[in-house]
């Protein structure tokens, strides 16, 4: 589909009323932005500010056919979009001023305003990041089959981002009800579009096999007419459309931008096509008296002035609220009984599949997505048969890690419980923004408005000559990101119980399996078995040395403890199970008993979780330890490929046992 914008043909008083309302919404955006500019110059707005003056028509026209349940994602220049979608100007002004009563309780500021209750899934400070999130919101809409659509606003600069390609391609493959709306203001920050791109958006749309439409983004009537048609087609089951709205931003990239990259004459010429003046012309053509438009101006002037005064009168967030909204309160789960010995045995790979199957059956908001998780059943066969058992809810994706994780973020915000797979843990770096800046932060930056119940399953494991790009244990990298929960089970029963708990949890969880344990066997727990997140477990009692580990290394730790027991040394083994949040209490309670601490992990030693545990012992006043805190870990170098070198590099039962002997002898 390639079209030009149709003109609105409605006539009569209804048409005039609609035109007046469009003008009112545009005027609200203009005055809000002008007021924000003034406040920024007066230092009453503390953070970055990117204004959309000159782009009011594209925001209002695009949102015109949308209902409350329909979604939008926005950009760092998003005030106009969220106002057009229905957010009130007063709470938004308070947010810009960093006040507790702001839309996001002063946690987001200008670039991060969101209200999922109004279908506003966030402005975003990362260029292009809203596009994969929009794909997730659209996925939720498609799974619910309620006819909802999503509009993803982006600027022409975002087209250079890989996230643009991944999101549009995924939306095309899945036939998602999403409009990718480019507000082409012809500048990517300071660079003209001609220096940034060679292909047109029309050519790109054709390349993705989706529809394309072009519209004068300064003419609200043209944009509204175009979008009314496009949205109707999406509600009827049509696939994604790329819309290009040509417009112009009057101010610089940010407030304070010296604008050396464009001539004043160019800006002056652009202002001759002021969207508000064009709308006034439509009002005049429809026979609307100028006095009515003037009255709207006066009404909005008073509204924005009242919003400013109200925001000025409000308090900033109180010191005691510093930690609010980082994570959602998680359900309190009891520690389950260990599976009975002598019962049924199952493998870790069975545990993963059964946990997914249980949660898919129990909760219709759960869905699974990832590379080859559907028809292929996962590269290790873990999800085999689930796509047939749950049609549409176990979904193959393109090889697009940013789109996969962004889909999880958007779907979670829209009320689903996505479980997405990143095939190898090493590949998380390809899409780290969606964990680092989106999943981990959006609940906080939206003041708790955004829910984020999602699980990212991935796997790692050195020891089979997988090389430096397929062997990394990166839990310390992820645990350093506030807002993420990081889980690493060590046995089949915990894998089942922790994965079920993770899917039920209201927070973003990265669930890391060790692929060398997929065939590891252990007692099968009852079907209702869940294991609490954030709680370590003493898996072997001891009195002489505390040995802390996690994931597959726990099995080596237990084996080493058995060797030491035969030599008269009693080693207490603590399985962290959850890396973040760290169960400090269980570790410290064990250390208080043994007064010696050894940490064993597969990840490289430097700057790792072992270092955090070492610092914990010192911070908590264990100055009188009977021996130095010691780490058994891989040296700080990439994983070798040659088996002989990899064996030297990777810790083992024997290297752990040697360290325990040394510490016991101190």
N, C-alpha and C positions, 0 to 999 in steps of 0.2 A: 504494500500500500504506500503510494507516494501521492500526497495531495497538497493543495494549498488550502488556506483557511477559508471556510465558507462564511459569508456575512450573515449576521443575525437577521432573520426575516420577521420575527414576531412584531406585531404592531399593536397600537392602542395603549390604554393606560397601564396594562400589565407590563408592557415593554418599557414604558417610561419609568415605572416603579423599579424595575430591575436595573435599568441604567443608573438611576439615582442611588440605588444600594451599592452597585459596583463603584460608583464615584465615592460614596461614603467610605468604603473599605480602602480604596486607594488613598483617599485623603488622610485616613487614620495612619496608614503606613508612612506617608510623607511627613506628617507632623510628628509622629513618634521618632522618626529618624532625625529630623531637624532638632527636636528636643534633646535627643541623645547626643548629638554632635555638640550642642551647647553645653550640656552637662560634662562631657568629656573635656572640653576646653577649660571648664571651671574645676577640673580634677574631682568631680563628684562621681564619676564612673572610673573605677580604678584599673580596669583591665583593658585588653585589646578591644577595638571596636571597628567593625567592618559594616559600612552602611549600604543600603540598597536603593538610595535615592536615584530615581530615573528608571527603576525596574519594577515599579508598582503594578503595572498592567499585567505582566507575566505572572506574578504571584496571585493576584486576584482572579484573573481569568482562568488560570490552571485549577484553582481550588473551587471555582464557581459550581461545577457539577458534582462536587464531592459531598457526601454525607458524613455524619459523625463517625461511623464505623470505618469509613475509608481511611487509608493511611497516607502520610507523607514522610519523607526524610528530607533533610535540608543540609545546608552548608554553613561555613563560617559566616556567610552573609545571609543569615536566615531570618532576620526579624520580620521581613515582609511575608515570608511564607507562613510562619506560625500565626501571625496576626490574621492573615487571609483565611487560615484554617479554623479560626475561632478563638484563639487564646486572647485573654483580656489584656489590655494595655497596661493596667495598673500593676498587676503582679509581675508583668514582664519588666516594667521600668524598675520595680523594686529589685528584681533579679540582677539587672545591669548594675545597680548601685550596691550590690552585695548584701542585701538585707534578708533577715530570717524569713520574712513573709513573702519573699520572691517566689517565682514559679518553682524554682528548684532549691528553695531555702538558702540562696546565696552560694550554692556549691558549684554552679555551672557557669554563670556569667553569660556574656553576650554570645559566645560561640556554641553553647551546649544546652540550649533551652529545649525542653521536651515535656510532653504531657500525653502519654499513651492513651489515657482516658478520652482524649479528644482526637485520637488517631495521629498524634504528632510524635513520631518516633525518633526525634532528635535532630537538632542542628549538630554540626560536627566540625571540630577543629582540624581534622585530618582530611586533606583533599581527596575526594573520591570515596571516602569510607562509608558514606550513606548509601552507596549503590548496592553493595552486597547485603547490607542490612535490609534495604527495601526488598531485595529478592527473598529474604527470609520472611518479612511481613506478608509478601505476596504468596509465599508458600503456605503460610498459615491460612490465608484467605482461600486458597485453592483447596486445601484439605478440608476446610469447613464447608465449602461449596455454598456460601451465602451471597455470592455476587459482589463481594467487596473488591475494590481496586486500590492500587497504591500508585502514588506519584513520587518519583525520586528526582528532586531538583539537583542540578549540578551545573557548574560553570564550564566554559569551553576548555579551561586549563586541565580539568579532571580527565579529559579524554586521553591524555598521555599516561595516565595511571594504569597499571596492570589490573587494579580493582575494577576499572571501567570494563575492560575486556571480559574479565572473569564473570562479573555480574550479568552483563548483557548476554553473554553466551549461555550461562546457566538458565537465565530467564527464557531464552529462546528454546533451549533443549526441553525445558519443563513446561513450556507454554504458559508462563505465569501472567497473571493479570496486573501488569505493571507498566506505567508510562515513564520512560526515562526522558525527563524534560531538561534540555540544555538551555540555560539562559546565556546565550552567546553575546557577551558584551565586548567581545573582540580583544580582550586583554587577559593574559594569564599572569596575574600579579602585575609585573612591570613590562612584560613582553607582549608585543602584538601577536595575534593568532597566527599570522603568516609565518612567524619564526618558530612556531611550535608544532604545526601539523602540515601534512601534505595532502592527506585524504579528507574529503568532505564527510560530513555526518551522513549525508544521503548515501554515499558510497559505503560507509561503514555499516549502515543499517542493512543495505543489500547483502553485504558480506556475512552478516549474522542471520540473514533470512527472516528479518522482521520488518514490520511496517515503518514508514517514515512520513513525517508531516512537517511542513515549514509554515511559520506564522510570523507576522509582524508583532514582536513582543512588546511594542509600545502602544498597541491598540487593544484595549481590554475587551472590546466587543468581538474582535477577530479571535483573540485567544480563547475567550469563553465559548464562542461558536465552535471552534476547532476542538476544544477539549470536551465539550458536550457530546460531540459525535464520537470521538475516540473512546471516551469512558463508556458510552452506551455499547459500543462494540465489545469492549472488554467484559462488561457485565454479561453479555450474551455468550461469552466463552472465547472471545478472540484472544490471541496471544499478544506479547509485548509490542510496544510501539516506541520509536525514538522520535521525539518532537524537538524541533529546533526553533526557539523563540529568539529572534534577533532583537537586541535591546542595547542599552548603554548605561554604564554607571557614571553618575556625575562626579562623585567624590573619588579620591584615590583608592588604592587597594585597601588601605587602612587609614584611620584618622591620624593625621600627622604626616602622611605620605607627601613628599615634596613634589611628586608628579613630574619629574624631569623627562619622563619617557613619552609625553604627549603634549601637543601644543595647546595653549589656551583657546586658540581659534577652533580647534577640533571639538573641544568641550562645548564651546558656545554654539557651534553649529548643531551639535547633538541636542542641546536644550531647546532648539526650535521645534523638536518633535517631543515635547514634554507629554508624557502619558496622561497627565491630568488635563492638559489643554485639549488633547485629542478627545478625551472623555467628555469634556465640556461641549465640544463640537457635536458629539453624538446626542447629548442632552438637548442642545439647541435644535438639531434636526428633528428630534422627536417631539418638539413643542414644549419642552420643560422650561418654565420661566427661569431666568438667571437668578432671580431672588431665591428660588428653592436651593440651587447649588450654593449660593452665598450662605444660606442658612445652615447647610451641611458644614461648610467651612467653619462657621462660628461654633456649631455644636461640637465638632471635633477639636477645635482649638481649646474649648473649655474642658473637654474630656482629658486631653493630654496634659494640660496644665494641672488639673486635679490629680492626675496620676503622679506627676512629678512632686507635687506638694505632699501627697500621701506617702510616697516612697521616702521622701526626705525625713518624714516624721518617725520613721520606723527604726527599731533597734537592729544592730548587726547581730549575727549569731552569737550566742553566749559561749564562753569558754568551755563550759561543761558539755556542749554539744559537739566538740571536736571530732569524736569518733562515730558520731551518728551516721547511718546510711552506708557505711563501708560494706557491710554484709547483712543479709537478712537473717533474723533469728532462725536457727535450724531446729527441727524437732528433736526432742530428747529421746534417744533410743537406749534401751538397756543393753549391757554387754550380754550377748547370747551365750548359752551353754555350748561348750565344745561338742562337735558331732560325736556320737557314741562310737567307741571302738568296736570293731567287728561288724559294723553295718555295711551299707552299700558304699562302694568306692567310685569316684568319678575324677575326671581330669580338669585341669584349669580351663582348657578350651570348652569343655562341657559347661563349666560354671558361667563363662561369659555368655554363651548362647542361651542357657536356661534363664539367666537373669534378664536378658533382653526380652526373651519370650514372655516371661512373667509380667514385666512392666508393660509391654505392648498389649497384653491381654487385659491387664487391670485398669489401664488408663488410656482412653482414646486420644488424649492430647500428646502422647508419646509417639515420636516417629524416629526412624533411623536413616541416616544418609551418609554417603561416603563413596570413595572410589571402589567400584566393584563389590559393594556390600550386598547388592540385590541379586541379580541373576547369577553372578559369579560366586556369591556366598563368602566373600572376603578372601584375601590372598592366602589365608591360613585355614579357610573353610569354617570360620567361627560363626558366620551368619547363614550358613547353608539352609535353605528351606524357609527362611523367615519371609522373604519377599512373596512367596506363594501363599503363606499362611496369613499375611497381612497386606493385601493388595494396596498399593499406593502409599503405604506407610514405611516401607523399606526401600529407599530410593538410591539408585546409582547416580553419581554426579560426574561431570567432567573432571579431568585432572587439574583442579583449580582450588588450591588450599584456601586462598583468601575468600573465595566465594562459598566454600563449604563452611568455614567458621563464621563468615558474615551472615550466611543463611541461618545458622544456629542463633546468633545474636538477635537478628530481627524476629525470628519465629518465637524465641523466648519472650521478647518484649510484647509480642502479640498474643501471649497466653498459652503457647505450646510448650512441650518439654522435649526439645530435640536432643538426640544422642548422635553425634557426628563422629566420624572416624578420620583421623590423619594416619595414613598407612604406616609411616615410620616416624618416630619421635623427632628424628633429625629434620624432617620436613616442616616442623612447626616454625622454623625460622623463616620459611617462605611467606608465612601469613601471620607473623608475630603481632602486627598491629591489631588484628581482630581480637587477640587475647590481651595484649598490653594496654591498649588505649580504648577498647570497646567493652568487651565482656567484663573485664576486671573493674572498670571505672564508671560504667554508665549508671549503676544504681546510686553510687555516691554523687556523681555530677548532676543527677536529676533529683537529688534530694529524696530518694526513695521511690520516685514515681515509676521508674523502670524496673520491672522484675527480670530476673536473669537465671531461670532454672534450666541450665543446659549442661550437658556432659560432652567433653571431648575425649574420646577413647583413642589411645595410641599405644605403641609398643616399642621396646628397645631390647638390647641385649648383645653384649660382646661375647666372644668365645667361639664363633663359627666362621671366622675370616670374612666378615661382612664389610670390613674396611672402615675408613675414617668417616664416611658420610652415612653409614647405616648402623653404627654401633654406639652412638653417644648416649650417655645418661645425663640428661639436662634438667633434672628436677630442681637444682639450685637456681637456675635461671628463672624457672617458673615460680618457685617459692618466694623469690624476691619481689614479685609483683603483688602489691596489696590488693585484696579482693578476690584472688584466685584460691581455690582449694585444690591441693595436689595430693593424690592418693596413689600408693604403690603397694599392692597386696603381695604376700609372700607364699600363699598356698591356695588351693582350690576353694575351700569353704569361705575364706575371707574374700576371695575374688567375687564369689556369688553375693555374699552379704554386703560388701562395700559397694559393689556396682548397683545393686538395688537401692541402697541408701543414697547413692550419688544421684540416681535418676529422680528420686523423690525429693531431693534437697532443693531449696529455693535459690541456691547460689551457683555460680559457674564452677564446675569441677573438671579438672584435668585428671583422667583416670589412666594410669600408666601401667601397662602389663609387660612382663618380661617374656619375650617370645620363646626363650629356651625353657620356659616353664609350662608351655601350652600342653605338653604331654605329661606333666607332673601329676601324680595321683595322690588323692587323699580322701578322707571320709566325707561322704555327702551329707550335708545338713538338711533339716526339714525345709519344706518349700517356703515357709514364712520367715526364714532366717534373714536377718539384717544385722549389719555391724555398724556401730556408731562412727561417724566421721570425726576426725580430730582427737581420737583417743588411741594411745599406744597400748600394747599388751605385753606383759611379762610372759614369755613363752617357755621359759625355763627358770626356775628359782635357783638362787645362788647366794653366797655370802662373801666371796673374796673379791670378785671383779664384776663390774657392770659392763656388758658388751651390748652396744646399741647398733642395730642394723635395720635394713628394710629391703623389700623386694626379694629377688632370688638369693641375695647375699645372706639373708636370714638362715637359709638352709646350710650354707657354709659355716655360719656362726654357730649353729646348733651342733654341727659335726665337730667343729673345733672345741666346743665346750665339752663334748663327750670325751675327746682325747685328753683334755686337761683334767677331767674328773678321774680318769684312770691314774693320773699322776698326783692326785690329792688336792687339786685346786678346784674350788667351787665357783663356777661362772654363772652369773645371772644374765640371761639374754632378753633384751627388750626389742620387740618388733614395733617400729614407729607406725607402720600401716598408713597413716596420714602424715605427709611431710609438712604441709601448711593447711590449717593452723597446727603448730607444733605442740604436742602434749608435754609441756615442760614438767608438769607435776609428777607424772609417772617416772620420767627419767631422773628427776631430782630425788624422788623417794627411794629409788633403787640406789642411787649414788650415796645417799645418806647412810645406807646400810653397808655398802661395800667399800666406800672411800677410794675406789679406783675406777677409772673410766677408759674404755677402749671403744672406738667407733670404727665400723667397717662398712665401706660402701664401694660400689662399682664405679661411680663417677670419679673424675680426676680429683685429686686431693685439694688443690689450691682453691680457695674461695668457695668451698662447698658446704653442704649441710653439716658435715663433720666439724668444720670450723665454727659454725653457729652453735653446735652443741658444746664445743670446747669453751666458747665464750660464755655460754649459759652457766657452765660450772663455775667460772670465775666470777661472773656477775652476781651469782647467788651466794657468794661468800665462802666457797669451798677452798679456802686458802690452805687448809690443813690436809689436803689429799695425800695419801700415802705414796703416790707415784704420779709422774706427769700424765696429763691427758694425752692419749696417743691415737692417731688415726691410721687405719690400714686402708689404703685407697690406691687407685691407679695414679701413676705419675702424671704431671701436667704436660701431656703431649697427645696428639691424635692417636686413635686406636690403630695399631699396626694391622696389616693384612696377613703377613706371613705367620703361620701357626706358631712357629718357634718364638717369634717376638711377641705375639699376642699373649702367649702363656706367661712370659716374663712380665708383661704389662698389667695383666688382670689379677687382682687379689684372689686368693683361694683359701680353702680350708687350712692348708698348711701354713700360708703366710699369716693368717689370723692366729693360728695356734702358736706359732713362733713368737708373735707379739705378746700374746697372753702370758707365755712363759717368762718373757723378759719383764713384763710389768709385775707379775707375781713375785719375782725374785727381788724386786726393789725393796 
